[in-house]
Amino acid sequence: MASSPNGEDKNGENLLSFETWRRKVAWVTGLGLSEDEERRRSEVILLQNAQKDWDTCEKRKRELWHNSPAVVFMVQQMRLINCNVTLDHFVCHPCEKKSSGGFSPEYGILLCQDGFFNKKHMEDTMVHELVHMYDHAKFNVDWNNLRHQACSEIRAANLSGDCSFRRNFTRGWFKITAQHKECVRMRAVSSVAMNPKCPNQEAAEQAVNEVWDSCIKDTRPFDEVSHMVVDLVL
């Protein structure tokens, strides 16, 4: 017996609904997709994740700009030396390598939107890069000079929360004694070693050693590093 027109319409609707549902499940799980569909799905997911990371980074940088005592203090100190830093100097962007930020005299401060553990990590990164910006404005740092960079890297790691007990614990690096200075030295050497002008690890270590005694004591523009003491106690 032939199906009625209404039955055919209903079956057609059911098949269409099932196919729509199947494709949605396949898109979510990645199962049952063709190679071309899998490639498109991966691209869409990457774009969605990047957009989410960017939104979070932009939101947090605005909050920290207005509410972080350390960030507000550094911005005020920058303006005292006629460096009018604004929120636009902080650029959220994905980073290829596992890092949290960077400073460029030409472009400002990079915030690696996909490189933060949490909001506190982002705050420490903003302070770290503001120390570099401060040094560049006040001391006319030559970033091709390994000793110049080494001094700024020591100061930035020392004066931000980069080497707090909490941050090192997050990294899986735990040490009871002298952990702060050892962390500062390690991070300074690592940063200098990435300078294209640095020939090798030994040259980075030498540059850091040569300026260590004077630069680890230089806490400008902070009169004292009280926020680091709080981090260590917590």
C-alpha positions, 0 to 999 in steps of 0.5 A, spaced: 500 500 500 502 506 498 504 511 503 499 517 504 502 524 503 502 526 510 506 520 512 511 521 507 512 528 509 512 526 516 518 521 515 521 526 511 521 531 517 524 525 521 529 523 517 531 531 516 531 532 524 535 526 525 540 528 520 541 535 523 542 532 530 547 527 527 551 532 524 551 536 530 553 530 534 559 529 529 561 536 529 561 536 537 565 530 538 569 530 531 566 523 530 564 521 523 566 527 519 570 527 513 577 530 513 575 536 510 570 537 515 575 535 521 579 541 518 574 546 518 572 544 525 579 544 528 579 551 525 573 554 528 575 551 534 581 554 534 578 561 532 573 560 538 578 559 543 582 565 541 576 569 541 575 567 548 582 568 550 582 575 547 575 577 551 578 574 558 585 578 557 581 584 555 577 584 561 582 582 566 587 587 563 582 593 564 580 590 571 587 590 573 589 597 570 584 600 574 584 596 581 591 593 581 595 597 586 602 594 583 599 596 576 597 603 578 603 604 582 607 603 576 603 607 571 604 613 576 611 612 576 612 612 569 608 618 568 613 621 573 618 620 568 614 623 562 612 616 560 605 617 559 603 609 558 596 608 557 591 601 556 592 601 549 600 600 550 597 593 552 596 588 547 592 581 548 595 576 542 596 569 542 603 567 543 606 561 539 611 559 545 609 558 552 610 565 555 606 570 558 608 577 555 614 581 552 616 588 552 618 592 545 620 599 545 616 600 538 610 596 540 609 596 547 607 591 552 604 584 549 600 580 553 600 572 551 592 571 552 593 564 552 599 564 557 596 565 563 594 561 569 590 566 572 588 573 573 594 574 578 599 571 573 597 576 568 597 582 574 605 579 575 606 579 568 603 587 567 608 589 572 614 585 570 613 588 563 612 595 566 619 595 569 622 593 563 618 599 560 620 604 566 627 602 565 627 603 558 624 610 559 629 612 565 635 609 563 635 608 556 636 601 555 640 598 549 636 591 548 642 589 544 647 590 550 646 583 554 648 586 560 643 592 559 638 587 558 640 582 564 640 588 569 632 589 567 631 582 567 633 581 574 629 587 576 623 585 573 623 578 576 625 581 582 620 586 583 614 583 580 611 576 583 614 572 578 618 569 583 613 568 589 613 562 592 606 561 590 608 562 582 614 557 583 609 552 586 604 553 580 610 551 576 612 545 580 619 548 582 619 548 590 625 550 594 625 552 602 631 556 602 633 562 597 628 560 592 627 567 590 634 569 588 635 563 585 628 564 581 630 571 579 637 569 576 634 563 573 629 567 569 634 572 567 639 568 564 633 564 560 630 571 558 637 574 556 639 567 552 633 568 548 636 575 545 638 574 538 645 577 540 646 572 545 651 567 542 650 561 547 647 560 554 654 561 557 654 568 555 647 569 558 650 567 565 656 571 564 652 577 563 647 576 569 653 575 573 656 581 571 651 585 573 647 581 579 650 585 585 648 592 583 641 590 579 638 585 585 639 591 590 636 596 585 628 596 587 626 603 583 621 605 583 619 601 589 622 603 596 621 596 598 619 590 595 613 589 601 608 585 596 613 580 595 614 579 602 606 578 603 607 573 597 612 569 601 608 569 607 602 567 604 
